[in-house]
Amino acid sequence: MNINRKRWLKRSKVMLFVLSLTVIYAGCGPQLGGGLIPNTGNPEPVVVGKQDGSFFYFSYDDSSSTAAKDLSLHALDNNQLPSASWARPYEFLNAEQFGHFNAQSVGPFQVSMGLLETDSSEIPLIDAETNQTLYTLGVTVSGPAMTMADRPNVVLTLVIDISGSMSSNYAEQREDGFTTLLDVTKYGLASMQASLKEGDIINIVTFESTSAIVAEGLSYNDSTYQQHITNLRSRGGTNMNLGITTAYEVANRHYDANKSNRIVLLTDAYMNTGEINSELIAQNTLIANHEGIYLAGIGIGDNFNDEALNQITDIGKGVYSAMITPNDAQRIFSDGFMRFIDHAVAEVRFKLDYPDNMTHERSGAEEVSQNPEDVQTINFAFNDEQFFIESFSSDPSPVGTEEFILEIEYEDENGNMATQQISMSINDLKMHGSDQIKSAASVLLLTQLIGAAITCDEVQSSGLYYQEVYTAIFSVYKQYIDTYCQL
């Protein structure tokens, strides 16, 4: 299929899906202080079961978000129960670095695969019959690396919420010198200039009841940038759509096909006027058959409208992070700044084939389907890593020579679709990745606790809870499980 027609078809599919955005704003909850409260219903865990054919396509998050993890752990750090709506395991997994354990080159990616054979008393991820053998597959996938010095230049349009709600406290427990959501926003943006380089262009747009172009066409070291940020003041209502529309007008004026073109939305996402024009966002992801203007999002504080930002950034094909406290500025605008600038590999979609006599029981993915068109492709960032965890059952046990096959479809450097595969036998897989899989299982168990899909007794009586796994992730998440169960 022609790649541009494929993109158009995918964008059309996305548009059908995201027309529900206005429904989210209209029906997401009661009014509170001029804003809207998002739904807090429990996200359904991906429980699959036996399918016709032992394969599936999957994606571990369209927008490479880590917000659910950031919000949840911040709540637990402050002895508060996280919202059940944050129980999105793929975002927790995206936020952690599990590392490689038997890496192989697969096209532009490095891939490690391992398999852990257990019973349900050890890792209580699925309900299984006592005579079944359980298998948990763990996969680390990392993309190409790039230094900040080598990254492409960017035309970066900042669209900043300065509405009255941005004068709210950013968290119950605050650091000295910072009080409001806008304080955190200004601190982060002031930090960002250190990550810019010669050739970068910065535009600044603000919105409240109206929108304003504060500056456009600034060079990376423009001496007026810091003063523009310092002068920001909160006022008025929240017409986020007007801010986004103005940002696209500015971004298109400065569009440069030889640079990355990005809009970064900084907001608490509680709009009280206007409706998001999702078609505008989707159409701008492709311009004149070139990569267009992607929209990324940064949710500010510990109570922003997570559901709205998650969907907006899915449409805009940009990343999505939470900047809850000033400490998050370093993570976002220094170490993690590359995620907002460029991606390494586009149009990526994964497929897994597994042995015929296994049943696929549960997935940590955001999307799982045997129809590839039901799984949105992703853009894989430079210096990024994802960990996949998939659970299976089998009765009787499969033959050790049977194989798992991971297939990766992606757009190559010439704009053509390419496919690469890695296959490993069960016997070979069982030799690798045990600690990484157990660590990822501890992450999933915390998300299931948050989503009320499992009880503290089930987790704390499991074999996994008492194992000595010498990784930082396992230790951290075991402690968070304890914290959750004490609240």
C-alpha positions in Angstrom: 0.0 0.0 0.0 1.2 3.5 -0.8 2.7 4.9 2.5 0.9 8.2 2.2 -2.5 6.5 1.6 -1.7 4.2 4.6 -1.1 7.3 6.8 -4.4 8.9 5.5 -6.3 5.7 6.3 -4.8 5.6 9.8 -5.5 9.2 10.4 -9.1 8.7 9.3 -9.4 5.8 11.7 -8.0 8.0 14.5 -10.4 10.8 13.6 -13.4 8.5 14.0 -12.1 7.5 17.4 -11.3 11.0 18.7 -14.6 12.6 17.8 -15.5 11.4 21.2 -13.2 14.1 22.7 -16.1 16.6 23.1 -18.1 13.9 24.8 -15.2 13.5 27.3 -15.4 17.2 28.2 -19.2 17.2 28.3 -19.6 14.1 30.3 -16.5 13.6 32.3 -17.9 14.7 35.6 -19.3 17.4 37.7 -18.3 21.1 37.5 -15.6 22.1 40.0 -14.2 25.6 40.1 -15.0 26.2 36.5 -13.3 23.0 35.3 -14.3 19.4 34.7 -13.4 16.3 36.6 -12.3 13.3 34.5 -13.9 9.9 34.8 -12.2 7.8 37.5 -13.6 4.4 36.5 -11.2 1.5 36.6 -9.6 0.8 33.3 -10.3 -2.8 32.2 -7.2 -5.1 32.3 -6.3 -6.6 29.0 -7.5 -10.2 29.6 -7.4 -12.1 26.3 -8.1 -15.8 26.5 -8.0 -18.4 23.7 -8.2 -16.9 20.2 -8.6 -18.4 16.7 -4.9 -18.4 15.8 -1.9 -18.0 18.1 -0.9 -14.5 17.3 -1.8 -10.9 18.0 -0.7 -7.3 17.2 -0.1 -5.0 20.1 1.0 -1.5 21.2 2.4 -0.4 24.6 1.0 3.2 24.4 0.4 5.4 21.4 1.8 8.5 23.0 4.7 7.1 25.0 3.1 8.5 28.1 4.5 8.1 31.6 1.9 10.3 33.3 -0.1 7.5 35.1 3.1 6.3 36.8 4.2 9.8 37.8 0.8 10.6 39.3 0.4 7.3 41.1 3.8 7.3 42.7 3.5 10.9 43.7 0.2 10.1 45.4 1.7 7.1 47.3 4.7 9.2 48.3 2.2 11.6 50.0 0.2 8.7 51.6 -2.7 9.1 49.2 -4.5 6.4 47.2 -4.0 6.8 43.5 -7.0 7.2 41.2 -8.1 3.9 39.8 -8.1 5.6 36.3 -4.3 5.7 36.6 -4.0 1.9 36.5 -2.4 1.9 33.1 0.4 -0.7 33.2 2.0 0.2 29.9 2.7 3.8 31.1 4.4 2.4 34.2 6.5 0.0 32.1 7.4 2.8 29.7 8.7 4.9 32.5 11.1 2.3 33.8 14.4 1.0 32.4 14.7 -2.8 32.7 17.7 -3.1 30.5 18.8 -5.8 28.0 19.7 -9.3 28.9 20.3 -11.2 25.6 20.2 -8.4 23.1 20.0 -9.0 19.3 19.8 -6.5 16.5 16.5 -6.5 14.7 16.5 -3.8 12.0 17.0 -0.5 13.8 16.1 -2.0 17.2 17.9 -4.0 19.9 15.6 -6.8 21.3 15.9 -9.1 24.3 13.4 -11.9 25.0 13.0 -14.2 28.0 10.4 -16.5 29.4 9.6 -17.4 33.0 7.8 -20.7 33.8 5.8 -20.5 37.0 2.5 -21.3 38.6 -0.3 -18.9 39.7 0.9 -18.9 43.3 4.2 -17.3 42.3 3.0 -14.5 40.0 -0.8 -14.0 40.5 -1.3 -12.2 37.1 -3.9 -14.7 35.9 -6.5 -17.1 37.3 -5.4 -20.5 36.1 -6.4 -24.1 36.8 -4.0 -25.9 39.1 -2.8 -28.3 36.4 -1.8 -25.6 34.1 1.7 -24.3 33.5 2.0 -20.6 33.4 4.5 -18.7 31.2 5.4 -15.0 31.4 7.2 -13.5 28.4 9.3 -10.5 28.9 10.7 -8.4 26.0 13.0 -5.4 26.0 13.0 -3.3 22.9 15.2 -0.2 22.5 15.6 2.1 19.5 18.6 4.0 18.1 20.6 6.3 20.4 21.3 10.0 19.7 23.1 12.7 21.7 21.6 16.1 22.2 24.4 17.6 20.2 23.5 15.4 17.2 19.8 15.8 17.4 18.0 17.6 14.6 17.0 21.2 15.0 13.5 21.9 16.2 10.8 24.5 15.6 9.2 24.4 19.0 5.9 26.2 19.7 5.0 26.4 23.4 1.3 26.8 24.1 1.0 27.7 27.7 -2.2 27.7 29.9 -2.3 30.9 31.9 -6.0 30.6 32.9 -7.2 31.3 36.4 -7.0 27.6 37.4 -3.2 27.8 36.9 -3.0 29.9 40.1 -4.1 26.8 42.1 -1.6 25.0 44.3 0.3 22.4 42.3 0.2 19.8 45.2 -0.8 19.5 48.8 2.9 19.1 49.8 4.8 22.0 48.2 8.5 23.0 48.0 9.8 26.3 49.2 9.6 29.1 46.6 6.9 27.4 44.5 3.2 27.5 45.1 1.1 27.4 42.0 0.7 25.4 38.8 2.0 28.4 36.9 5.1 28.6 39.2 6.0 25.0 38.2 5.3 25.7 34.5 7.6 28.8 34.6 10.3 27.0 36.4 10.3 24.1 33.9 10.3 26.5 30.8 13.1 28.5 32.3 15.1 25.3 32.6 14.4 24.3 29.0 16.6 26.9 27.4 19.7 25.0 28.5 18.6 22.1 26.3 18.4 24.2 23.1 21.1 24.6 20.5 22.0 26.8 17.5 19.4 26.5 14.8 16.4 25.9 17.1 13.5 28.3 16.8 11.0 29.0 19.7 7.5 30.4 19.5 5.4 31.2 22.6 1.6 31.2 22.7 -0.6 31.6 25.8 -4.3 31.0 26.3 -7.0 31.8 28.8 -10.4 33.0 27.7 -8.5 34.3 24.7 -5.1 33.5 23.2 -2.1 35.6 22.6 1.2 35.3 20.6 3.8 36.3 23.1 6.8 35.7 20.8 7.7 33.9 17.6 10.8 33.2 15.7 13.1 33.4 18.7 16.6 32.0 18.4 17.8 29.4 20.8 19.7 31.9 22.9 17.4 34.9 22.6 17.9 37.1 25.7 14.2 38.0 25.8 13.1 34.3 26.2 13.6 34.2 30.0 11.8 37.6 30.4 8.8 36.3 28.4 8.5 33.4 30.8 9.0 35.5 33.9 6.2 37.8 32.8 3.5 35.1 32.6 0.5 35.8 34.8 -2.7 33.7 35.3 -6.1 35.1 34.6 -9.4 34.4 32.8 -11.2 31.2 31.8 -9.8 28.3 29.8 -10.3 28.1 26.1 -7.7 25.5 25.3 -9.0 25.0 21.7 -8.3 28.6 20.9 -4.8 28.3 22.3 -4.1 25.1 20.2 -5.6 26.7 17.1 -3.4 29.8 17.5 -0.3 27.6 18.2 -0.9 25.7 14.9 -1.2 29.1 13.0 2.2 30.1 14.4 3.8 26.7 14.0 2.7 26.6 10.3 4.2 30.0 9.6 7.5 28.8 10.8 7.2 25.2 9.5 10.5 23.8 8.2 10.6 20.4 6.6 14.3 20.1 7.4 13.7 20.4 11.1 11.4 18.7 13.7 8.3 20.7 14.1 6.6 20.3 17.5 3.9 21.9 19.6 4.2 21.4 23.4 1.0 22.0 25.4 1.5 22.9 29.1 -1.8 22.8 31.0 -3.9 21.4 33.8 -6.4 20.6 30.9 -9.5 21.8 32.7 -11.3 23.7 30.0 -14.5 25.6 30.6 -15.1 27.0 27.2 -14.7 25.8 23.6 -14.3 22.3 22.2 -11.1 20.7 21.0 -10.8 20.6 17.2 -9.4 17.1 16.9 -9.5 17.3 13.1 -7.1 20.2 13.1 -4.6 18.3 15.3 -4.8 15.1 13.2 -4.5 16.9 9.9 -1.3 18.7 10.9 0.6 15.4 11.6 1.3 15.2 7.9 2.2 18.3 5.7 2.9 18.1 2.0 3.8 14.4 2.3 6.4 15.2 5.0 6.2 14.6 8.7 4.1 17.5 10.1 3.6 19.2 13.4 3.3 16.7 16.3 1.5 17.9 19.5 3.0 16.8 22.8 1.5 17.4 26.2 2.8 18.2 29.8 0.2 17.9 32.5 1.0 20.3 35.4 0.5 19.5 39.1 -1.0 16.5 40.8 -4.6 17.0 39.7 -4.6 17.8 36.0 -7.1 16.3 33.5 -5.2 13.2 32.7 -7.8 11.7 30.4 -8.1 14.7 28.2 -4.3 15.1 27.7 -3.8 11.4 27.1 -6.3 11.5 24.2 -5.1 14.9 22.8 -1.5 13.6 22.5 -2.7 10.3 21.0 -4.2 12.4 18.2 -1.2 14.7 17.9 1.3 11.8 17.8 3.4 13.4 20.5 4.6 12.3 23.8 2.9 13.0 27.1 4.4 13.6 30.5 3.4 14.9 34.0 5.3 17.8 35.6 3.9 17.5 39.1 6.6 19.3 41.0 9.6 21.5 40.2 11.8 18.4 40.6 10.2 17.0 37.4 11.5 19.9 35.3 15.0 18.3 35.2 13.6 15.0 34.0 11.4 16.5 31.3 13.5 19.4 30.0 16.9 18.0 30.3 17.3 14.2 30.4 13.9 13.6 28.7 13.9 16.6 26.3 14.8 14.4 23.3 11.4 12.7 23.6 9.7 15.9 22.7 12.0 16.8 19.8 12.2 13.8 17.4 11.6 10.2 17.0 14.0 7.5 15.7 11.6 5.1 13.9 8.1 5.9 12.6 4.9 3.8 12.1 6.0 1.0 14.4 3.7 -1.9 15.2 4.5 -5.2 16.9 3.1 -8.7 16.3 3.7 -11.8 18.5 3.3 -15.4 17.3 3.3 -18.0 20.1 3.0 -21.8 20.4 -0.4 -23.2 19.3 -1.1 -25.1 22.5 -0.7 -22.0 24.7 -3.5 -19.6 25.7 -2.8 -15.9 25.8 -4.2 -14.9 29.2 -3.2 -11.3 29.9 -1.3 -8.4 28.4 0.4 -5.3 29.7 -0.3 -3.5 26.4 -2.6 -0.6 25.7 -4.0 -2.2 22.5 -4.2 -5.9 21.5 -6.0 -7.3 18.5 -5.6 -9.9 15.8 -6.6 -7.2 13.3 -3.6 -4.9 12.7 -5.8 -2.0 11.8 -7.2 -2.0 15.4 -3.7 -1.3 16.8 -2.4 2.2 16.2 1.2 2.4 15.1 3.6 4.4 17.3 6.7 6.6 16.8 9.7 5.1 18.7 11.8 7.8 20.3 15.6 8.1 20.3 17.2 6.7 23.5 13.8 5.0 24.3 13.2 1.6 25.7 9.9 -0.3 26.1 9.3 -3.5 28.1 6.5 -5.9 27.1 5.1 -8.5 29.5 2.6 -11.1 28.2 1.1 -14.0 30.2 0.2 -17.4 28.8 -1.1 -20.7 30.2 -0.7 -24.2 28.8 -2.0 -27.7 29.5 -0.1 -29.9 28.7 3.3 -28.1 28.6 4.5 -27.2 25.2 7.5 -28.8 23.6 10.7 -26.9 24.4 11.6 -26.5 20.7 8.4 -24.5 19.9 9.0 -20.8 19.2 7.9 -17.3 20.0 8.3 -15.0 17.1 8.3 -11.2 17.5 7.7 -9.3 14.3 8.3 -5.5 14.0 6.8 -3.5 11.2 8.1 0.1 10.7 8.9 2.8 8.2 12.5 2.7 7.0 14.7 5.7 6.3 13.4 5.8 2.7 9.8 6.0 3.7 9.0 2.4 2.8 7.4 -0.1 5.2 9.8 -2.8 6.4 9.3 -5.9 8.6 11.9 -7.7 10.8 11.5 -10.8 12.9 13.2 -12.4 15.9 12.4 -16.0 16.9 13.5 -18.0 19.9 12.6 -21.5 21.2 11.0 -21.9 24.6 14.1 -23.7 25.9 16.3 -20.8 24.8 13.9 -18.2 26.2 13.8 -19.8 29.6 17.5 -19.1 30.0 17.1 -15.4 30.0 15.4 -12.4 31.6 14.1 -13.9 34.9 14.9 -10.9 37.1 13.6 -8.5 34.5 10.3 -10.4 34.1 9.8 -10.6 37.9 10.5 -6.9 38.2 8.0 -6.1 35.5 5.5 -8.4 37.2 5.9 -6.3 40.4 5.0 -3.2 38.4 1.9 -4.9 37.0 0.8 -6.0 40.4 0.9 -2.5 41.7 -1.2 -1.3 38.8 -3.7 -4.1 39.4 -3.9 -3.0 43.0 -4.5 0.6 42.0 -7.2 -0.6 39.6 -8.8 -2.9 42.2 -8.3 -5.9 39.9 -6.5 -7.8 42.7 -6.3 -7.6 46.5 -3.4 -6.9 48.8 -3.8 -10.4 50.3 -3.3 -12.0 46.9 -0.2 -9.9 46.1 1.4 -10.1 49.5 0.8 -13.9 49.8 2.2 -14.6 46.4 5.6 -16.3 45.8 6.8 -13.3 43.9 6.4 -11.0 47.0 8.9 -13.1 49.0 11.5 -13.7 46.3 14.9 -12.1 46.4 15.1 -10.2 43.1 18.2 -7.9 43.1 16.9 -5.1 40.9 16.1 -1.5 41.9 12.8 -1.7 40.2 11.6 -4.8 42.1 12.7 -3.2 45.4 11.0 0.1 44.7 7.7 -1.4 43.6 7.6 -3.9 46.4 7.8 -0.9 48.8 5.1 0.9 46.9 2.9 -2.2 47.2 3.4 -2.1 50.9 2.6 1.6 51.0 -0.6 1.1 49.1 -1.7 -1.8 51.3 -1.1 0.3 54.4 -3.4 3.1 53.3 
